[in-house]
Amino acid sequence: MSQRIVQVNELIKREMSQIISREIEPPEGCLITITKVETLPDLAEAKIWVSIFPINKAKEVLEDLSKKIGNLQRLLNRRLVMRFVPRIKFLFDRTEEETSQVENILRKIEKREK
């Protein structure tokens, strides 16, 4: 991955985090975090992975992001000083869910060994 793409990924992550914190009203007690941004080498698209806690609110939050993606894209376009701003796409980061499953399995094993 080129240094330019790494810089673009970090820039999009920082700017989109600020935009989401101002523009998206999460459900009560919900936390939305951008965990990773992956931009195609031709800058055509940027995949933005979001972590949502609690996990049971993920569908609701992703639907809200999808409904507002045009406005979020427009706000990002205004903030980035680039010739081509990648088209954004939101994806759910399942790392938290997978980590929770592994922790539960480890607890069960630990209880059996006692």
MOPAC internal coordinates of N, CA, C and O (Angstrom, degrees):
PM7 1SCF
backbone

  N    0.0000 0     0.00 0     0.00 0    0    0    0
  C    1.4505 1     0.00 0     0.00 0    1    0    0
  C    1.5290 1   108.29 1     0.00 0    2    1    0
  O    1.2310 1   121.29 1   -46.98 1    3    2    1
  N    1.3212 1   115.13 1   133.02 1    3    2    1
  C    1.4629 1   118.54 1  -177.89 1    5    3    2
  C    1.5273 1   111.24 1   -72.80 1    6    5    3
  O    1.2310 1   121.62 1   -21.95 1    7    6    5
  N    1.3174 1   114.51 1   158.05 1    7    6    5
  C    1.4645 1   120.35 1   179.10 1    9    7    6
  C    1.5247 1   110.41 1   -62.00 1   10    9    7
  O    1.2310 1   120.49 1   145.13 1   11   10    9
  N    1.3069 1   116.67 1   -34.87 1   11   10    9
  C    1.4753 1   120.73 1   179.43 1   13   11   10
  C    1.5274 1   110.40 1   -62.62 1   14   13   11
  O    1.2310 1   119.78 1   135.28 1   15   14   13
  N    1.3135 1   118.03 1   -44.72 1   15   14   13
  C    1.4682 1   121.17 1  -179.91 1   17   15   14
  C    1.5303 1   110.36 1   -64.25 1   18   17   15
  O    1.2310 1   120.55 1   140.02 1   19   18   17
  N    1.3267 1   116.55 1   -39.98 1   19   18   17
  C    1.4683 1   120.52 1   177.26 1   21   19   18
  C    1.5295 1   109.64 1   -59.89 1   22   21   19
  O    1.2310 1   120.17 1   136.20 1   23   22   21
  N    1.3120 1   117.28 1   -43.80 1   23   22   21
  C    1.4600 1   121.68 1   179.25 1   25   23   22
  C    1.5270 1   111.49 1   -65.61 1   26   25   23
  O    1.2310 1   120.38 1   138.35 1   27   26   25
  N    1.3274 1   116.87 1   -41.65 1   27   26   25
  C    1.4623 1   121.05 1   178.26 1   29   27   26
  C    1.5242 1   110.02 1   -62.93 1   30   29   27
  O    1.2310 1   120.54 1   137.31 1   31   30   29
  N    1.3376 1   116.57 1   -42.69 1   31   30   29
  C    1.4702 1   120.53 1   178.77 1   33   31   30
  C    1.5280 1   111.13 1   -58.76 1   34   33   31
  O    1.2310 1   120.36 1   133.20 1   35   34   33
  N    1.3159 1   116.92 1   -46.80 1   35   34   33
  C    1.4648 1   121.21 1  -179.60 1   37   35   34
  C    1.5310 1   111.46 1   -65.82 1   38   37   35
  O    1.2310 1   120.50 1   140.62 1   39   38   37
  N    1.3106 1   116.65 1   -39.38 1   39   38   37
  C    1.4585 1   121.13 1   178.98 1   41   39   38
  C    1.5353 1   110.63 1   -64.17 1   42   41   39
  O    1.2310 1   120.43 1   133.33 1   43   42   41
  N    1.3143 1   116.78 1   -46.67 1   43   42   41
  C    1.4651 1   120.61 1   179.18 1   45   43   42
  C    1.5255 1   110.01 1   -63.52 1   46   45   43
  O    1.2310 1   120.22 1   138.30 1   47   46   45
  N    1.3190 1   117.18 1   -41.70 1   47   46   45
  C    1.4675 1   120.67 1   179.50 1   49   47   46
  C    1.5285 1   110.64 1   -59.85 1   50   49   47
  O    1.2310 1   120.25 1   132.49 1   51   50   49
  N    1.3162 1   117.14 1   -47.51 1   51   50   49
  C    1.4610 1   121.57 1  -178.60 1   53   51   50
  C    1.5325 1   111.33 1   -64.60 1   54   53   51
  O    1.2310 1   120.78 1   130.79 1   55   54   53
  N    1.3245 1   116.11 1   -49.21 1   55   54   53
  C    1.4632 1   119.73 1  -176.64 1   57   55   54
  C    1.5321 1   111.86 1   -67.86 1   58   57   55
  O    1.2310 1   120.15 1   137.83 1   59   58   57
  N    1.3326 1   117.32 1   -42.17 1   59   58   57
  C    1.4613 1   119.82 1  -178.56 1   61   59   58
  C    1.5272 1   110.76 1   -68.78 1   62   61   59
  O    1.2310 1   119.86 1   147.70 1   63   62   61
  N    1.3185 1   117.88 1   -32.30 1   63   62   61
  C    1.4682 1   120.64 1   175.73 1   65   63   62
  C    1.5200 1   110.03 1   -60.83 1   66   65   63
  O    1.2310 1   120.35 1   136.17 1   67   66   65
  N    1.3092 1   116.93 1   -43.83 1   67   66   65
  C    1.4644 1   121.11 1   178.86 1   69   67   66
  C    1.5260 1   111.24 1   -66.69 1   70   69   67
  O    1.2310 1   120.63 1   137.97 1   71   70   69
  N    1.3191 1   116.41 1   -42.03 1   71   70   69
  C    1.4665 1   120.55 1   179.83 1   73   71   70
  C    1.5223 1   110.53 1   -62.86 1   74   73   71
  O    1.2310 1   120.36 1   133.45 1   75   74   73
  N    1.3266 1   116.92 1   -46.55 1   75   74   73
  C    1.4672 1   120.64 1  -179.18 1   77   75   74
  C    1.5216 1   110.73 1   -62.89 1   78   77   75
  O    1.2310 1   120.36 1   139.42 1   79   78   77
  N    1.3225 1   116.92 1   -40.58 1   79   78   77
  C    1.4721 1   118.72 1  -179.20 1   81   79   78
  C    1.5310 1   111.88 1   -63.70 1   82   81   79
  O    1.2310 1   120.16 1   152.64 1   83   82   81
  N    1.3302 1   117.30 1   -27.36 1   83   82   81
  C    1.4719 1   120.93 1   179.65 1   85   83   82
  C    1.5208 1   113.35 1   -91.46 1   86   85   83
  O    1.2310 1   120.15 1   146.58 1   87   86   85
  N    1.3256 1   117.31 1   -33.42 1   87   86   85
  C    1.4610 1   121.07 1  -169.19 1   89   87   86
  C    1.5361 1   115.12 1  -101.21 1   90   89   87
  O    1.2310 1   120.13 1   157.72 1   91   90   89
  N    1.3154 1   117.36 1   -22.28 1   91   90   89
  C    1.4673 1   120.49 1  -176.18 1   93   91   90
  C    1.5214 1   109.28 1  -106.34 1   94   93   91
  O    1.2310 1   121.22 1   -52.21 1   95   94   93
  N    1.3135 1   115.27 1   127.79 1   95   94   93
  C    1.4687 1   121.52 1   176.44 1   97   95   94
  C    1.5263 1   107.12 1   -98.54 1   98   97   95
  O    1.2310 1   120.15 1   -79.97 1   99   98   97
  N    1.3417 1   117.32 1   100.03 1   99   98   97
  C    1.4712 1   119.08 1  -177.35 1  101   99   98
  C    1.5322 1   111.06 1   -71.29 1  102  101   99
  O    1.2310 1   120.44 1   -22.00 1  103  102  101
  N    1.3298 1   116.76 1   158.00 1  103  102  101
  C    1.4659 1   119.55 1   175.10 1  105  103  102
  C    1.5314 1   109.92 1   -58.83 1  106  105  103
  O    1.2310 1   120.76 1   -22.94 1  107  106  105
  N    1.3111 1   116.15 1   157.06 1  107  106  105
  C    1.4692 1   122.37 1  -179.30 1  109  107  106
  C    1.5307 1   110.83 1   -51.34 1  110  109  107
  O    1.2310 1   120.39 1   -51.86 1  111  110  109
  N    1.3272 1   116.85 1   128.14 1  111  110  109
  C    1.4593 1   122.11 1   176.94 1  113  111  110
  C    1.5171 1   114.52 1    74.42 1  114  113  111
  O    1.2310 1   119.91 1  -163.15 1  115  114  113
  N    1.3093 1   117.78 1    16.85 1  115  114  113
  C    1.4705 1   121.93 1  -177.05 1  117  115  114
  C    1.5250 1   110.20 1  -104.82 1  118  117  115
  O    1.2310 1   120.95 1   -37.68 1  119  118  117
  N    1.3169 1   115.78 1   142.32 1  119  118  117
  C    1.4553 1   122.43 1   179.35 1  121  119  118
  C    1.5230 1   108.91 1  -121.84 1  122  121  119
  O    1.2310 1   120.56 1   -52.17 1  123  122  121
  N    1.3339 1   116.54 1   127.83 1  123  122  121
  C    1.4604 1   122.77 1   179.05 1  125  123  122
  C    1.5293 1   107.64 1  -113.79 1  126  125  123
  O    1.2310 1   120.70 1   -53.77 1  127  126  125
  N    1.3381 1   116.26 1   126.23 1  127  126  125
  C    1.4571 1   121.20 1  -179.15 1  129  127  126
  C    1.5223 1   109.44 1  -132.54 1  130  129  127
  O    1.2310 1   120.39 1   -46.38 1  131  130  129
  N    1.3183 1   116.86 1   133.62 1  131  130  129
  C    1.4636 1   120.45 1   172.71 1  133  131  130
  C    1.5177 1   106.92 1   -83.61 1  134  133  131
  O    1.2310 1   121.07 1   -60.27 1  135  134  133
  N    1.3293 1   115.57 1   119.73 1  135  134  133
  C    1.4571 1   119.84 1  -176.44 1  137  135  134
  C    1.5284 1   113.10 1   -96.78 1  138  137  135
  O    1.2310 1   120.82 1   150.25 1  139  138  137
  N    1.3372 1   116.04 1   -29.75 1  139  138  137
  C    1.4630 1   118.17 1  -176.32 1  141  139  138
  C    1.5183 1   109.25 1  -160.26 1  142  141  139
  O    1.2310 1   120.84 1   -31.91 1  143  142  141
  N    1.3253 1   116.00 1   148.09 1  143  142  141
  C    1.4600 1   122.62 1   172.87 1  145  143  142
  C    1.5200 1   106.72 1  -127.76 1  146  145  143
  O    1.2310 1   121.02 1   -45.50 1  147  146  145
  N    1.3146 1   115.66 1   134.50 1  147  146  145
  C    1.4609 1   121.44 1   179.82 1  149  147  146
  C    1.5261 1   108.11 1  -130.72 1  150  149  147
  O    1.2310 1   120.83 1   -67.95 1  151  150  149
  N    1.3217 1   116.02 1   112.05 1  151  150  149
  C    1.4598 1   121.82 1  -177.50 1  153  151  150
  C    1.5216 1   109.96 1  -102.61 1  154  153  151
  O    1.2310 1   120.85 1   -42.20 1  155  154  153
  N    1.3280 1   115.98 1   137.80 1  155  154  153
  C    1.4652 1   120.24 1   176.63 1  157  155  154
  C    1.5284 1   109.68 1   -65.69 1  158  157  155
  O    1.2310 1   119.76 1   -30.12 1  159  158  157
  N    1.3299 1   118.05 1   149.88 1  159  158  157
  C    1.4751 1   120.76 1  -178.07 1  161  159  158
  C    1.5281 1   114.02 1   -57.17 1  162  161  159
  O    1.2310 1   119.86 1   150.43 1  163  162  161
  N    1.3459 1   117.88 1   -29.57 1  163  162  161
  C    1.4682 1   120.05 1   179.28 1  165  163  162
  C    1.5272 1   112.88 1   -87.30 1  166  165  163
  O    1.2310 1   120.53 1  -174.50 1  167  166  165
  N    1.3400 1   116.59 1     5.50 1  167  166  165
  C    1.4641 1   124.37 1   179.10 1  169  167  166
  C    1.5287 1   113.10 1    62.49 1  170  169  167
  O    1.2310 1   119.99 1  -158.42 1  171  170  169
  N    1.3270 1   117.63 1    21.58 1  171  170  169
  C    1.4606 1   120.57 1  -179.50 1  173  171  170
  C    1.5306 1   111.82 1   -75.66 1  174  173  171
  O    1.2310 1   120.36 1   145.63 1  175  174  173
  N    1.3254 1   116.92 1   -34.37 1  175  174  173
  C    1.4596 1   120.35 1  -175.03 1  177  175  174
  C    1.5220 1   110.48 1  -145.39 1  178  177  175
  O    1.2310 1   121.63 1   -34.64 1  179  178  177
  N    1.3343 1   114.48 1   145.36 1  179  178  177
  C    1.4640 1   121.17 1   174.43 1  181  179  178
  C    1.5239 1   107.51 1  -124.87 1  182  181  179
  O    1.2310 1   120.75 1   -59.56 1  183  182  181
  N    1.3254 1   116.17 1   120.44 1  183  182  181
  C    1.4546 1   121.37 1   175.46 1  185  183  182
  C    1.5227 1   107.44 1   -88.96 1  186  185  183
  O    1.2310 1   121.10 1   -53.75 1  187  186  185
  N    1.3267 1   115.51 1   126.25 1  187  186  185
  C    1.4576 1   121.38 1  -177.59 1  189  187  186
  C    1.5198 1   108.00 1  -114.52 1  190  189  187
  O    1.2310 1   120.84 1   -66.58 1  191  190  189
  N    1.3399 1   116.00 1   113.42 1  191  190  189
  C    1.4634 1   120.79 1   179.43 1  193  191  190
  C    1.5196 1   108.59 1   -88.98 1  194  193  191
  O    1.2310 1   121.45 1   -49.76 1  195  194  193
  N    1.3428 1   114.82 1   130.24 1  195  194  193
  C    1.4601 1   120.31 1   178.76 1  197  195  194
  C    1.5198 1   109.81 1  -118.71 1  198  197  195
  O    1.2310 1   121.67 1   -40.40 1  199  198  197
  N    1.3145 1   114.40 1   139.60 1  199  198  197
  C    1.4537 1   122.22 1   173.90 1  201  199  198
  C    1.5212 1   106.10 1  -102.61 1  202  201  199
  O    1.2310 1   120.94 1   -45.91 1  203  202  201
  N    1.3240 1   115.80 1   134.09 1  203  202  201
  C    1.4561 1   120.65 1  -177.22 1  205  203  202
  C    1.5186 1   108.25 1  -126.72 1  206  205  203
  O    1.2310 1   121.35 1   -53.64 1  207  206  205
  N    1.3364 1   115.03 1   126.36 1  207  206  205
  C    1.4576 1   120.35 1   179.52 1  209  207  206
  C    1.5146 1   108.23 1  -126.63 1  210  209  207
  O    1.2310 1   118.93 1   -50.65 1  211  210  209
  N    1.2943 1   119.64 1   129.35 1  211  210  209
  C    1.4541 1   128.48 1    -0.02 1  213  211  210
  C    1.5321 1   111.58 1   -74.94 1  214  213  211
  O    1.2310 1   121.63 1   -25.44 1  215  214  213
  N    1.3082 1   114.49 1   154.56 1  215  214  213
  C    1.4604 1   121.84 1  -174.15 1  217  215  214
  C    1.5271 1   111.98 1   -60.17 1  218  217  215
  O    1.2310 1   120.01 1   148.40 1  219  218  217
  N    1.3243 1   117.59 1   -31.60 1  219  218  217
  C    1.4663 1   119.47 1  -177.47 1  221  219  218
  C    1.5352 1   112.75 1   -67.41 1  222  221  219
  O    1.2310 1   119.59 1   171.13 1  223  222  221
  N    1.3228 1   118.40 1    -8.87 1  223  222  221
  C    1.4731 1   122.70 1   176.59 1  225  223  222
  C    1.5283 1   111.69 1   -96.87 1  226  225  223
  O    1.2310 1   119.85 1   179.49 1  227  226  225
  N    1.3285 1   117.90 1    -0.51 1  227  226  225
  C    1.4585 1   121.81 1  -173.65 1  229  227  226
  C    1.5264 1   112.56 1   -59.56 1  230  229  227
  O    1.2310 1   120.14 1   133.83 1  231  230  229
  N    1.3241 1   117.34 1   -46.17 1  231  230  229
  C    1.4589 1   120.24 1  -177.21 1  233  231  230
  C    1.5287 1   110.65 1   -61.21 1  234  233  231
  O    1.2310 1   120.88 1   134.87 1  235  234  233
  N    1.3128 1   115.92 1   -45.13 1  235  234  233
  C    1.4697 1   121.48 1  -179.47 1  237  235  234
  C    1.5361 1   110.94 1   -61.64 1  238  237  235
  O    1.2310 1   120.47 1   135.52 1  239  238  237
  N    1.3179 1   116.71 1   -44.48 1  239  238  237
  C    1.4673 1   120.97 1  -178.74 1  241  239  238
  C    1.5221 1   110.75 1   -67.75 1  242  241  239
  O    1.2310 1   120.02 1   136.29 1  243  242  241
  N    1.3277 1   117.57 1   -43.71 1  243  242  241
  C    1.4699 1   120.62 1   179.75 1  245  243  242
  C    1.5277 1   111.10 1   -63.54 1  246  245  243
  O    1.2310 1   120.06 1   142.25 1  247  246  245
  N    1.3328 1   117.50 1   -37.75 1  247  246  245
  C    1.4659 1   120.29 1   176.17 1  249  247  246
  C    1.5227 1   110.66 1   -62.98 1  250  249  247
  O    1.2310 1   120.51 1   138.55 1  251  250  249
  N    1.3245 1   116.63 1   -41.45 1  251  250  249
  C    1.4603 1   121.23 1   178.64 1  253  251  250
  C    1.5287 1   110.60 1   -64.16 1  254  253  251
  O    1.2310 1   120.18 1   136.35 1  255  254  253
  N    1.3191 1   117.27 1   -43.65 1  255  254  253
  C    1.4689 1   120.81 1   177.53 1  257  255  254
  C    1.5265 1   110.64 1   -61.69 1  258  257  255
  O    1.2310 1   120.47 1   138.47 1  259  258  257
  N    1.3175 1   116.71 1   -41.53 1  259  258  257
  C    1.4686 1   120.98 1   179.84 1  261  259  258
  C    1.5249 1   111.49 1   -63.96 1  262  261  259
  O    1.2310 1   120.34 1   139.53 1  263  262  261
  N    1.3323 1   116.95 1   -40.47 1  263  262  261
  C    1.4674 1   120.67 1   179.26 1  265  263  262
  C    1.5227 1   110.98 1   -64.35 1  266  265  263
  O    1.2310 1   120.48 1   145.74 1  267  266  265
  N    1.3190 1   116.68 1   -34.26 1  267  266  265
  C    1.4671 1   121.25 1  -173.86 1  269  267  266
  C    1.5281 1   113.06 1  -101.82 1  270  269  267
  O    1.2310 1   120.31 1  -168.42 1  271  270  269
  N    1.3334 1   117.01 1    11.58 1  271  270  269
  C    1.4665 1   119.58 1  -173.72 1  273  271  270
  C    1.5306 1   112.24 1   -62.20 1  274  273  271
  O    1.2310 1   119.88 1   144.75 1  275  274  273
  N    1.3250 1   117.84 1   -35.25 1  275  274  273
  C    1.4674 1   120.16 1   178.70 1  277  275  274
  C    1.5194 1   111.77 1   -61.70 1  278  277  275
  O    1.2310 1   120.74 1   133.90 1  279  278  277
  N    1.3208 1   116.20 1   -46.10 1  279  278  277
  C    1.4697 1   121.06 1   178.70 1  281  279  278
  C    1.5291 1   110.69 1   -66.54 1  282  281  279
  O    1.2310 1   120.20 1   138.12 1  283  282  281
  N    1.3339 1   117.22 1   -41.88 1  283  282  281
  C    1.4706 1   120.61 1   178.87 1  285  283  282
  C    1.5227 1   110.51 1   -63.11 1  286  285  283
  O    1.2310 1   120.26 1   139.71 1  287  286  285
  N    1.3443 1   117.11 1   -40.29 1  287  286  285
  C    1.4659 1   121.35 1   177.87 1  289  287  286
  C    1.5255 1   110.26 1   -62.93 1  290  289  287
  O    1.2310 1   120.38 1   136.18 1  291  290  289
  N    1.3257 1   116.88 1   -43.82 1  291  290  289
  C    1.4599 1   121.50 1  -179.75 1  293  291  290
  C    1.5316 1   111.02 1   -61.99 1  294  293  291
  O    1.2310 1   120.75 1   136.55 1  295  294  293
  N    1.3356 1   116.18 1   -43.45 1  295  294  293
  C    1.4628 1   119.90 1   178.49 1  297  295  294
  C    1.5298 1   111.86 1   -64.44 1  298  297  295
  O    1.2310 1   120.66 1   140.58 1  299  298  297
  N    1.3269 1   116.35 1   -39.42 1  299  298  297
  C    1.4645 1   120.20 1   177.06 1  301  299  298
  C    1.5274 1   110.59 1   -64.99 1  302  301  299
  O    1.2310 1   120.66 1   137.13 1  303  302  301
  N    1.3278 1   116.34 1   -42.87 1  303  302  301
  C    1.4694 1   120.66 1   179.41 1  305  303  302
  C    1.5305 1   111.30 1   -57.28 1  306  305  303
  O    1.2310 1   120.59 1   141.20 1  307  306  305
  N    1.3297 1   116.48 1   -38.80 1  307  306  305
  C    1.4695 1   120.97 1   179.74 1  309  307  306
  C    1.5213 1   112.09 1   -68.18 1  310  309  307
  O    1.2310 1   120.74 1   147.02 1  311  310  309
  N    1.3294 1   116.19 1   -32.98 1  311  310  309
  C    1.4723 1   120.07 1  -173.99 1  313  311  310
  C    1.5212 1   113.64 1   -84.36 1  314  313  311
  O    1.2310 1   120.32 1   153.52 1  315  314  313
  N    1.3322 1   117.00 1   -26.48 1  315  314  313
  C    1.4682 1   119.97 1  -176.67 1  317  315  314
  C    1.5201 1   110.58 1   -93.97 1  318  317  315
  O    1.2310 1   120.89 1   -48.08 1  319  318  317
  N    1.3118 1   115.91 1   131.92 1  319  318  317
  C    1.4566 1   121.17 1   177.19 1  321  319  318
  C    1.5268 1   106.77 1   -98.90 1  322  321  319
  O    1.2310 1   121.99 1   -95.18 1  323  322  321
  N    1.3313 1   113.79 1    84.82 1  323  322  321
  C    1.4665 1   120.83 1  -178.52 1  325  323  322
  C    1.5259 1   107.90 1  -142.75 1  326  325  323
  O    1.2310 1   120.65 1   -26.89 1  327  326  325
  N    1.3099 1   116.36 1   153.11 1  327  326  325
  C    1.4581 1   119.96 1   177.01 1  329  327  326
  C    1.5261 1   110.05 1   -65.47 1  330  329  327
  O    1.2310 1   120.46 1   131.27 1  331  330  329
  N    1.3381 1   116.73 1   -48.73 1  331  330  329
  C    1.4547 1   122.06 1   179.13 1  333  331  330
  C    1.5233 1   108.60 1  -120.64 1  334  333  331
  O    1.2310 1   120.66 1   -59.69 1  335  334  333
  N    1.3162 1   116.33 1   120.31 1  335  334  333
  C    1.4636 1   120.82 1   175.40 1  337  335  334
  C    1.5178 1   106.82 1   -97.65 1  338  337  335
  O    1.2310 1   120.13 1   -53.22 1  339  338  337
  N    1.3342 1   117.35 1   126.78 1  339  338  337
  C    1.4694 1   119.97 1  -177.70 1  341  339  338
  C    1.5290 1   111.97 1   -61.29 1  342  341  339
  O    1.2310 1   121.04 1   -33.41 1  343  342  341
  N    1.3160 1   115.62 1   146.59 1  343  342  341
  C    1.4622 1   122.57 1   173.21 1  345  343  342
  C    1.5238 1   106.75 1   -72.20 1  346  345  343
  O    1.2310 1   119.81 1   -49.25 1  347  346  345
  N    1.3268 1   117.97 1   130.75 1  347  346  345
  C    1.4577 1   120.59 1  -174.91 1  349  347  346
  C    1.5253 1   111.57 1   -92.15 1  350  349  347
  O    1.2310 1   122.35 1   -27.86 1  351  350  349
  N    1.3304 1   113.11 1   152.14 1  351  350  349
  C    1.4667 1   121.83 1   178.08 1  353  351  350
  C    1.5241 1   106.23 1  -145.49 1  354  353  351
  O    1.2310 1   120.40 1   -50.14 1  355  354  353
  N    1.3383 1   116.83 1   129.86 1  355  354  353
  C    1.4611 1   120.97 1  -179.30 1  357  355  354
  C    1.5217 1   110.74 1   -96.66 1  358  357  355
  O    1.2310 1   121.14 1   -42.47 1  359  358  357
  N    1.3330 1   115.43 1   137.53 1  359  358  357
  C    1.4622 1   122.74 1   177.11 1  361  359  358
  C    1.5204 1   108.40 1  -131.57 1  362  361  359
  O    1.2310 1   120.80 1   -31.35 1  363  362  361
  N    1.3232 1   116.08 1   148.65 1  363  362  361
  C    1.4601 1   121.56 1   179.94 1  365  363  362
  C    1.5165 1   109.39 1   -85.31 1  366  365  363
  O    1.2310 1   120.48 1   -55.26 1  367  366  365
  N    1.3232 1   116.68 1   124.74 1  367  366  365
  C    1.4663 1   122.64 1   177.23 1  369  367  366
  C    1.5261 1   108.20 1   -85.26 1  370  369  367
  O    1.2310 1   120.48 1   -67.02 1  371  370  369
  N    1.3036 1   116.68 1   112.98 1  371  370  369
  C    1.4643 1   122.62 1  -176.22 1  373  371  370
  C    1.5314 1   113.19 1   -89.06 1  374  373  371
  O    1.2310 1   119.47 1  -171.39 1  375  374  373
  N    1.3039 1   118.61 1     8.61 1  375  374  373
  C    1.4573 1   122.09 1  -178.19 1  377  375  374
  C    1.5206 1   111.75 1   -57.52 1  378  377  375
  O    1.2310 1   120.34 1   135.67 1  379  378  377
  N    1.3269 1   116.95 1   -44.33 1  379  378  377
  C    1.4698 1   121.60 1  -179.82 1  381  379  378
  C    1.5303 1   110.75 1   -61.09 1  382  381  379
  O    1.2310 1   120.86 1   136.48 1  383  382  381
  N    1.3130 1   115.96 1   -43.52 1  383  382  381
  C    1.4608 1   121.64 1   179.65 1  385  383  382
  C    1.5332 1   110.47 1   -63.52 1  386  385  383
  O    1.2310 1   120.44 1   134.60 1  387  386  385
  N    1.3200 1   116.76 1   -45.40 1  387  386  385
  C    1.4574 1   121.20 1  -179.81 1  389  387  386
  C    1.5271 1   111.34 1   -65.78 1  390  389  387
  O    1.2310 1   120.55 1   140.43 1  391  390  389
  N    1.3220 1   116.55 1   -39.57 1  391  390  389
  C    1.4632 1   121.24 1   177.86 1  393  391  390
  C    1.5232 1   110.36 1   -62.09 1  394  393  391
  O    1.2310 1   120.62 1   137.16 1  395  394  393
  N    1.3123 1   116.42 1   -42.84 1  395  394  393
  C    1.4585 1   121.36 1   179.34 1  397  395  394
  C    1.5312 1   110.82 1   -61.60 1  398  397  395
  O    1.2310 1   120.29 1   138.48 1  399  398  397
  N    1.3175 1   117.05 1   -41.52 1  399  398  397
  C    1.4672 1   121.30 1   178.84 1  401  399  398
  C    1.5276 1   110.89 1   -63.63 1  402  401  399
  O    1.2310 1   120.18 1   136.89 1  403  402  401
  N    1.3199 1   117.25 1   -43.11 1  403  402  401
  C    1.4642 1   121.18 1   179.26 1  405  403  402
  C    1.5249 1   110.36 1   -64.38 1  406  405  403
  O    1.2310 1   120.23 1   137.88 1  407  406  405
  N    1.3374 1   117.16 1   -42.12 1  407  406  405
  C    1.4600 1   120.62 1   178.91 1  409  407  406
  C    1.5288 1   111.06 1   -62.24 1  410  409  407
  O    1.2310 1   120.23 1   139.39 1  411  410  409
  N    1.3187 1   117.17 1   -40.61 1  411  410  409
  C    1.4727 1   120.92 1   177.80 1  413  411  410
  C    1.5214 1   111.48 1   -62.33 1  414  413  411
  O    1.2310 1   120.26 1   137.75 1  415  414  413
  N    1.3117 1   117.10 1   -42.25 1  415  414  413
  C    1.4670 1   121.56 1   178.60 1  417  415  414
  C    1.5224 1   110.04 1   -63.47 1  418  417  415
  O    1.2310 1   120.62 1   136.19 1  419  418  417
  N    1.3340 1   116.43 1   -43.81 1  419  418  417
  C    1.4659 1   120.24 1   179.85 1  421  419  418
  C    1.5264 1   111.55 1   -63.90 1  422  421  419
  O    1.2310 1   119.85 1   141.24 1  423  422  421
  N    1.3208 1   117.89 1   -38.76 1  423  422  421
  C    1.4686 1   121.03 1   176.91 1  425  423  422
  C    1.5283 1   111.18 1   -62.83 1  426  425  423
  O    1.2310 1   120.50 1   138.61 1  427  426  425
  N    1.3286 1   116.64 1   -41.39 1  427  426  425
  C    1.4639 1   120.67 1   179.37 1  429  427  426
  C    1.5267 1   110.65 1   -63.44 1  430  429  427
  O    1.2310 1   120.68 1   137.45 1  431  430  429
  N    1.3181 1   116.30 1   -42.55 1  431  430  429
  C    1.4642 1   120.88 1   178.98 1  433  431  430
  C    1.5257 1   109.81 1   -64.25 1  434  433  431
  O    1.2310 1   120.63 1   136.75 1  435  434  433
  N    1.3227 1   116.40 1   -43.25 1  435  434  433
  C    1.4567 1   121.82 1  -179.78 1  437  435  434
  C    1.5263 1   111.01 1   -61.60 1  438  437  435
  O    1.2310 1   119.86 1   139.69 1  439  438  437
  N    1.3231 1   117.87 1   -40.31 1  439  438  437
  C    1.4685 1   121.75 1   179.03 1  441  439  438
  C    1.5308 1   111.63 1   -65.71 1  442  441  439
  O    1.2310 1   120.84 1   142.04 1  443  442  441
  N    1.3269 1   115.99 1   -37.96 1  443  442  441
  C    1.4732 1   119.87 1   179.16 1  445  443  442
  C    1.5193 1   111.88 1   -65.38 1  446  445  443
  O    1.2310 1   121.03 1   143.70 1  447  446  445
  N    1.3524 1   115.64 1   -36.30 1  447  446  445
  C    1.4530 1   120.04 1  -176.70 1  449  447  446
  C    1.5259 1   112.56 1   -73.74 1  450  449  447
  O    1.2310 1   119.37 1   162.30 1  451  450  449
  N    1.3098 1   118.80 1   -17.70 1  451  450  449
  C    1.4674 1   122.13 1  -177.65 1  453  451  450
  C    1.4842 1   111.69 1   -80.92 1  454  453  451
  O    1.2310 1   120.10 1   180.00 1  455  454  453

